[in-house]
Amino acid sequence: MEESPPPAGAAVDTFLGRHQVSGDAVLAVLLALPLGLVSFGLLRASDSPLSLRLLAGLALLVLHGSVVPRHVRPRAAYGLAAVAMLLLVLLPPLHDPPGANYPAVLLPSSLVFGLLLYTVSGRLDLLPSLACLAVALAGVVLVVARFWDPASWGGSAGGYELVAWRIGLSAGLVAVTACLWSLGRLSRMRMLFLAELRAKAERAEADRAREWAEAARAERDRISREMHDVVSHSLAVMVSQAEGGRLSDPDSPGAGVFATIAGVGRDALRDMRGLLGVLRADGGTAPQPGLGDLSDLLDQVRGTGVRVAVREVGDARPLRPAVDLTAYRVIQEGLTNVIKHAGATATADMTLAWRPDGLHITIKDDGAGPAAGVAGVGLTGMRERLSMVGGTLETGRRPGAGFELSAAMPYEARSLPSSGS
């Protein structure tokens, strides 16, 4: 079933989440175009003292600049904006050539502080956001005190009674501040809710993958058991019949053919038992590696920083598939233990000795090795693998420093007796 594309809103949220600073920089520019241009235009047209206009302009620049780090540094951005607003509130009224007076806090750029309050209440936890709300309400008190008597700054109550003016001003500023803070908290709740939904979806996906893997492993185990029961019984019958034919007339020309059939059947039976055991242990169905893939394994290990020296003694001999796979896995687990316990800067010496009785693999390193007396899962698995082909494993600490692993396995796999055959 094809997955539906994500909604446009989710795509926008994802893009802004990955490019927060860039998105906020664009927003700062967009706010500066209508608000900043008007505010600086009013400052330029004012005939107030130059020092007063410069201070007001500096506060406006800080306000607009605080928009850029509002997501990555919300506390710092809000603090800068609060200081800029405090400066605008405390500055003397500005004067226009037509004769109008107005406080600098009435410049349009002051609206940017509302965006900073919304952002910080949505980015911080409850207690820090309440502290930011308290700062904003303290600023509201200062603004109300500044506008308490319109005559003091050259303004008017707009035809309303002074009491109505004061009540409306106070209630309006408090309501706007509370609404912006509440909207920020709602956005945080939405963000946390979506994060929890994503986490649940990821956990559900992981659970499904685990269930599928368990189901696949159980099915492989069932198939391997059925193959062992059916094929091993057929091979056992074939070997038995071939031996019977050979023993019935040892001197006949067909006795050698029967002996060959019996030998091939025994070899197939041994290899099948070993390979099906590996299938149950590993749960893999991909082509299995062998000593022919040893160079790739060594390249991977050396890529981690471990220095591996390889020495081969004797003439290499062909191995049965089960023995070849077991030899590769023993080397893989041994070198993995070197990386895990000896460290990425360790040195390891590996020897492949082709002796008359079988292949002997020795891996020595200069690290500490596993903890004494603790049989790890890897070592236990190696012993089980080797036992399936008639091999042995010995491990221990080297004199001085280091760890040594020694494995021996016959060239012909010798599986353990099975009650099911």
N, C-alpha and C positions, 0 to 999 in steps of 0.2 A: 504494500500500500504506500503510495507516495505521500510524503509529508507536505502539509500546506505551508506556504511561505509565511514568515512572521508578519504581524501587522506593521503598518508604517510607523505607528507610535513607538513600538518596541525597537524598531530599527533606529529611530532617532535617539531614543534613550541610550541604546548601546553605543552609538557613535559619540554622543556627548559624554558618556561615562569614560570612554577611552581617550577623549581629547578635551578634558575639562578646562585646562588653561587656555587653549585656543578658542574654545567656545565662549568662555568668559571674556576673553579679549575682544572678540567680535561684538559681544553684548555691550561691553563698555563703550565701544565706538558708536554703536547704534543709539545708546543713551546719550552720549555726548553730542550727537548731531542735533536733536531737538532741544534738549535741556541745557547742555553746556553752551551751545552757541547763543541761545537767548540770554543765559545768565551772564556770560562774558560781554555780550552786547550791552546789557544794562550797566555793567560795571564801566565799560568804556564810555558810555554816554553820561555817566554820573559826574557831577562836578564836586564830589566829596574829595577830601585830601588823598593824595596819591598813596600814602602809607596805608590808609584804610582800605583802599581798593586792592592794593597788593596783598594784604592779609586775607581779604575776602577771596581773591583769586586763588591764593595758595590753598585755602580750605576747600574750594571747589575742585581743584586739581586732585587733592587727596581723596575727596569723596569719589570722584570718577575713577581714580586709579585703584581704589579699594575693591572695585568690582572684579578686577582681574584675578586676584588670589582668593576669591571668596569661597571656593570649594577646597582648594589644597591647604589654605591657612585661614580657616573661618574666624578663629579667635583674633588673630592679628588684623585681618581685614575689618572686622567689626570694631575693634579698638581704635584703629585709625579713623574710621568713619565717625565714631562717637566723639573723638577729639576734634575733628573738623567741624562737626555740628555744634559742639560747645563753643568753639571760636566764633562761629557765625552768630550764635545766640548772644554772646557777650559783646560783640562789636557795636559801636554806636550806629544809629540809623544812617542809611545812605540818603543822599539828596540828589534829586533830578533837577535839571535846568528849569522845567516848568514850575518847580516849587514843591513837588511832592516828596515826602519823607517816608521811608519804609525800612524795617529791620533787614539785615542781610540774610537772615534765616528764611525770608520769603522768596529768595531767588529760586527759580525752578529746579536747579540741581539738588536742592535739599531733599527732593523726592527720592533720590538714590538711597538715602539712609533706610527707607522702608524696605527696599530690596535686600539690603545687608541684614536687617532684622529678620526678615523671612528666611534668608539662607542660613543664618547661624542657629535659628531655632530648629531648623530641619536637619542640621548636620551634627549637633551636639546632643549629649544625653540630657535628661530632664533637669538635673540640678544646674549644670552650666547654662542651659538655655533659660532657666528661671533667673539666673544672675544677669544674663543679657537683657531679659525683659525688665528687670529692676533698673538697669542702667537707662533703658529707653524711657521708662516711666519717670525716672529722675529728670531726664531731659525734657519730658512733657511738662513737668512742674516748672522748670526754668522758662520754657517758652510761654506757659500761661502767665507766669509772673511778669515776663517781659511785655506781654500783650494785655496785662490786666487793666491798665488805664490807657486807652488809645491816645489820649491827649499827650501822654508823655513822649510818644514817638512821632507825633504829628499825624496820627491816623484818626479814624472815627469808627463808631460802633455800627455804622451803616443804617442809621435811623432807628435802631433798636434801643430799648432801655439798657442801661449799663449792666444790670443784673442778668438780663437775658443774654447779653453778649458774653458775659463771663461764663454763664452756665453752658451755653452752646459751645463756646471755645473749649472748655475743659472736657465736656462729654465727648465732643467730636474727636479731639486728639487722643483721648484714652481709648475710645472705641476703635479708631484706626490702628493704634498700636496693638491692642489686644487681638484684633482680627488678623493682622499680619503675623503675629506670633503664633496664633492658633493655626493659621494656614500652614506655617512652617512645620508645626508639630504633626499636622495631618499628613504632610508630604513625607515626614520621617516614618510615620506608621505605615504608609503605603510602601515605602522603600524596604522596611523590615519585613513586611508581609510578602512582598515579591521575592526577597532574598530567601525567606523560609520556604516559599513554594519551589524556588529553584533547587534548594537543598533537598527537599523531599523528592523532587523529580530525579535528581542525581542518585539519591539513595535507592529509589525504586528501580532505576536503570541498572544500578550495580547489583541489586537483588535479582533482577531478571537475568542478568548475565551469569550470576553465580548459579541460579537455578538451571539455566541452559547448560552450563558447564557440568553441573552435577548429573543432569539427565544424560548428557552425552557420555560422561564417564561411566554411569551405570549401564548404558546401552553397550558401550565397548566391553565392559566386564561380562555382560550377559553373552555377547557374541563370542568373546574369547572362551568362555566356559563351554558354550555349545560347540564351538569348533574343536576344542580339546576333547570333549566327550565323543563327538562323531568321528572326527578325522583320526584321532589317536586309536579309537577302536578299529577303524578300517585298516590303518597301518599295522596295528598289532596282528590283526587277522592275516594280512598279507605276509608279514614276516613269519608268522607261525606256519602258514601254508607253504611258504618257500623253504623253510627249514625242514618241514615234513617231507617235501619233495626231494630235498637234497639227501636227507638221511635214509629215505626209502631205497635209494640205489646210489650209494656214494661213488661208484665207479662208472656210472653212466655218463655220456657226453653232456647231458643236461644238468648234471650236478653243479658245474661251475656257474651256469646261468642262474640256478636257484640260489647259490651262495651270493652272487652279485645282487640279486633282487633283495635278499634278506639284509645284506649290508647297507644297501641304499635305503631300505625301509627304516632300519635302525637310525641311520644318520638323519633322515627326515623327521623321525619321531623325536630325536633329541633336539634338533633345531626348532621344531614347532613348539615344543614345551618351553624352551628358553625364550623364544620370541613372543609367545603369547603371555609369558610371565612379565616380560618387559612392557608389553602393551597394557597390561593391567596396572603395572606400577607407574608408568609415565602418562598413560592416557593419551598418547600421541598416535596419529595416523600418517604423519608426513614421512617421507623416506628417511630412514635412520642413518646417522653418520657412522663413519668408521675411521680407522687409522689413515686412510687416504685423505681425510679432511683435517688431519692434524695441523697442517701448515696454517689454515685459516684460524683455528683455535689459538695457536701460538701468536698469531698476529694480533688477535683481540686482546690476549693477556698482556702482550708487550705494549699495546696501546694504552694500558692503564698505568704504565711506568715500571712494572715488574720486569726485571732482567731474567730471562730464561735461557739457560744453556742446555742444549740437547745433545746427548751422546748415544750412539747406537752400536751395540756389540753383537757380532755374529751375523749370519745371513738371514734376512727376512724370509718368512714363510707365509704362504696363504693361510688365512684363518677362516673358520666357519663363521657365518653371519652373526650368530649369537656371541661368539668369542670376540669378533671384531668390534661389535657394538659395545660389549662390556669393557674392552680395553680403552676405547675412546671415552666412555663415561667415567671410568676410573681416573684417567688423566684430567678430564674436564673438572671433576670434583676436587681432585688434588690441587690443581692450580687455582681453583676458586678459593679453596681454604688458604692458600698462600696469600692471595689478595686480601682475604677477610681477616686473617689473624696475624700475618707478618707485615702487612702494610703495602702501600702502592710503590714504595721505594725498595722493596725487598729483592733479594737475589735467590733464584731457584735453579737447582741442577736436576735434570731429568735424564734417566738412563733407561733405554730399551734394550734388554738383553735377550737375544734369541738363543735359548739353551735347548739341549736335547729334550728335556722334560717339559718344556713349554716356554711361554713368554713371561719374563719378569720385568716389572715396571717399578722403578724407584724414583721418588721425588723428594728432594731435600731442600730446605730453605733455611734462612738465617734469622727467622722470626721466633716469636714465643710459642706459636701453635695454640691449639684449643686448650681450655682449662684442664688441668690434670684430673683424671677420674671422671670426666664428663664425655659421654659418647654422643656426639651430635647426630642429627638426622642424616647428614651427608655421609658420615662414616658408616652408620648403620645401613644405609641404602647401598653403599659400595659392598659391604660384606654380603648382603642379600644377593646382589647381582653376581658377585663372584661365586657364591655358593651354588647358584643355578647352573653355572658352567663348570663346576668342580674346582674352582679356584680358592685362594686364601688371601687374607689381608692382614698385614702387621703394621702398627703405627706406634710411635713413641718419640720422646724428646731425644735430641742428639746431645752428646757430651759437649758441654760449654753452652752453646746457644743454637737454637734451631729446632726444626721438627722434621721427622722422616716418615715417609709412607712407602711401604713395600708391598706390591701385589704380585701374585703368581697365578697363572692360569694355563691349563693345557691347551695345546693346539686343537684338539678335538673336544668339543663340548661334552661334558658328562653331566647330564641333568640328574637331579635327585629322584628317587623312586616316587611314583605317584600312585595314590590309591585309586584314582579314577581311571587308570589305563589297564 
